[in-house]
Structures are given as structure tokens and as C-alpha cells.
């Protein structure tokens, strides 16, 4: 999705079957900070990475029925 504000970002997830019957999930973020957010870009990158990891862990739990 895309979020508006000082750091507009597009997140794309891809899913593909693996040979052993699993699913490989790909994740790509695109965005360009502006204004004050530009100064905080490295901090925001770490926060986004942490949130992406949390999202993927929740998705894994849902898909595995835990």
C-alpha cells in the first residue's frame, strides 16, 4: 500500500511456491522522504525494517494456523 505524509511509501509483497512445498515471500519498499523526514531517513529505515519483520512474522503465524 501507499501511505501519505512526510514519508510516502509503497510496499509490494510477492509469493511463490518452493520445491519443498513451502512459500517464499518477497518484500520490496519504495519511497522518497521529503522535508524533515529526509533528515531521519536512516532511523526510519531501521523502523521500517523492524515493522516489516513483525508483519511477516504475523503473516507466517496466520498462514500456519497458529
C-alpha positions in Angstrom: 0.0 0.0 0.0 0.9 3.6 -0.1 0.9 6.0 2.8 0.7 9.7 2.6 2.6 12.1 4.7 6.3 13.2 5.0 7.4 9.7 4.0 5.2 8.2 1.3 6.0 4.6 0.8 4.9 1.7 -1.5 5.2 -1.8 -0.2 5.0 -4.8 -2.6 4.7 -8.4 -1.4 5.3 -11.4 -3.7 4.5 -15.0 -3.0 5.9 -18.1 -4.8 5.9 -21.8 -4.2 9.2 -23.5 -3.2 10.2 -27.0 -4.4 9.7 -28.4 -0.9 6.0 -27.3 -0.7 6.7 -24.0 1.2 6.1 -20.4 0.2 8.8 -17.8 -0.4 7.6 -14.3 0.5 9.4 -11.3 -1.2 9.1 -7.8 0.1 10.1 -4.5 -1.6 9.7 -1.0 -0.2 9.9 2.1 -2.3 9.7 5.6 -1.1 11.3 9.0 -1.0 11.5 11.0 2.2 10.8 14.7 2.0 11.3 17.7 4.3 12.1 16.7 7.9 11.7 13.0 7.2 14.8 13.3 4.9 17.0 14.0 7.9 15.6 11.0 9.7 15.8 8.6 6.8 18.3 6.2 8.4 16.3 6.0 11.6 13.1 5.5 9.6 14.8 2.7 7.5 15.5 0.8 10.7 12.0 1.3 12.0 10.5 0.2 8.6 12.7 -3.0 8.6 11.5 -3.8 12.2 7.8 -3.3 11.2 8.3 -5.4 8.0 9.8 -8.2 10.1 6.9 -8.0 12.6 4.3 -8.0 9.7 6.0 -11.1 8.1 6.0 -12.9 11.4 2.3 -12.2 11.9 1.6 -13.4 8.4 3.5 -16.6 8.9 1.5 -17.3 12.1 -1.7 -16.7 10.3 -0.8 -18.9 7.3 0.4 -21.7 9.5 -2.7 -21.5 11.7 -1.1 -20.7 15.0 
